[in-house]
Amino acid sequence: MRRVSQQVPAEQLLIALDVDGTILHHDGHLSRRVADAIGALRDAGAHIVIATGRSAVATMPIIEELGLVREGGIAVCSNGAITLALDPEYDEGYRVTEAVTFDPRPAVELLREARPDALVAVEEVGVGFKLSAPFPDGELQGDLRIVDHEELVSSPATRVTFRDPNGSAESFSELVDRIGLHGVNYAVGFTAWLDLAPEGVSKGSALEQVRRQLHIEPSCTIAVGDQRNDLEMLGWAARGVAMGQAPPEVIAVADETTAPVEEDGLAVLLEQVASDLLSLAATREG
C-alpha cells in the first residue's frame, strides 16, 4: 500500500489516534517514545486528533499531557458521540461542539432483562456517569453517581456502558447476537465491556466531519487503533493501522499492522511517518 505521508506535507495530514492500547500501555502509562513521536508530528504541523471511547473528562488529561490543547485542535470522545474543540482559552481547555444523543431506555431495559447482574453507566457529558451500581475502581472517571433505574434511562444519552466484571468479551458478543439491538451502534471491548452509541455514530463518522472541517483530503488520513470500537475508524482512513495485539477482526479491517503497544507500536509507525515527511521536505528543497 502507498504511504499517505509520502504524498503530502504535514499540515495536510490528519492522524487519528485511539488512546487505550494505542497511545497508552495497558497499565495506563504513556511511554516517552510514544509521546516524543506524537510531539514531533504535532510540531511539524500535522493534525493530531485523539479518537477514543473515553469521556471528555477522562480524555483531557491525556490531551494535555501530549500538548494537544492548541487553538484549532479537535478531539473525538465517547466513540464519536462527542466532538471537542481544543483551545487553552476555553474553560478546562475544551468546549463541546457536537453531542449526538439517543434514547437509552429500550436498549438498557433489553440488556438488563437478559443480563440483570451487569453494571450500567450512562455518560453525563463533561461531568461523569450515572451508575446502576459501583464499577471496578479506576475504570470510569469524573463524578460517579449511583441512581435508580428511572433516572438512569430518563434522559437522552451520548454513551451507555455495560460491564460484567465476572464475564468475558465473548459472552457479551454472544448476548448481542442473541437478543438483537436496534436503534443504536455498539462495540464490545477486550473485556466484558459493551458500549452503546447513537445509531450511525462511530469514531469513523465523527472523524469524517472533522476531516471536512479541516479541509483535509480523504487520501491524507491515517488512523491507528486496537479494538472493535476502532473498526469504522480504520475502515474510514486512507491508511488504517492496527496495533499488533488487536483482535483478528480488527487486523483484518486494517491496511497494515504495527508492533504491539508493549513494544511502542504507535511510535514505530509515527517515526516512519515523520521520516517520510523529512524525505518529502528534502526532495522539495532539492
Buried (B, 14 or more C-beta within 10 A) or exposed (E): EEEBBEBBBBEBBBBBBBBBBBBBBEEEEBBEBBBEBBBBBBEBEBBBBBBBBBBBBBBBEBBBBBBBBEEEBBBBBBBBBBBBBBBEEEEEBBBBEBBBBBBBBBBBEBBBEEBEEBBBBBBBBBBBBBBBEEBEEEBBBBEBBEBEEEEBBBEEBBBBBBBBEEBEBEBBBEBBEEEEBEEBBBBBBBBBBBBBBBEEBBBBBBBBBBBEEBEBBEEBBBBBBBBBBBBBBBBBBBBBBBBBBBBEEBBEBBBEBBBBBBBBBBBBBBBBBBEBBEEBEEEEEE
